[in-house]
Amino acid sequence: MGVPKKHTTKGSRNQRRMHLGLSKTQFGVCPKCGKAILGHTVCPNCGFYKSIERVNVLAKLEKKERKRRKKEIKETEKDIEKGKKGEKPLTMEELSRKKF
């Protein structure tokens, strides 16, 4: 059975293990749909990479899923366009009048 020749202190042990820590993953934003994605990867939501459609995501989906996904894409595009126009956020009075 192996026996250590010297006692390893907690400090020495922790110094040795310092480089083993994990870092947080850095997410980017898809310019097409606005969802969070990893860098240098195709967006799993819309299939675009560097402003070119690389994967036809809608072809892989069933009919109901396709309709739902198209609707989501249209809504996100409208939201992006509204953000570009610089519309003001709604005040509390406007929110109370708005019908959902």
C-alpha positions, 0 to 999 in steps of 0.5 A: 500500500502506498504511503505519502512521504510528505503531508500535503497541506490544504493550501498546496492541494488547493494551489494545484487544483486552482486551474481546474475551475470551470468558467461561465459559457459566453453566449452571443445573440442571433442577429436574425431571431434574437435568441442566445447562441454559442459563438461560431455556431448555427442558431438552433432556432432559425438556422442562420449563421453569418446572415445566411441560412445554413440549415432549413429548420422548418423542413425538419418540423411537423406541420403544427410545429412549422406554423408555430415556429413561423409565427414566432419568427414573424413576432421576433422580426416585428419586435426587432423592427420596433426596437430599430424605430426607437418606439418608447416603452409603454407607460403605466396608463397605456398598459392599463388601456391596452387590451391583450 
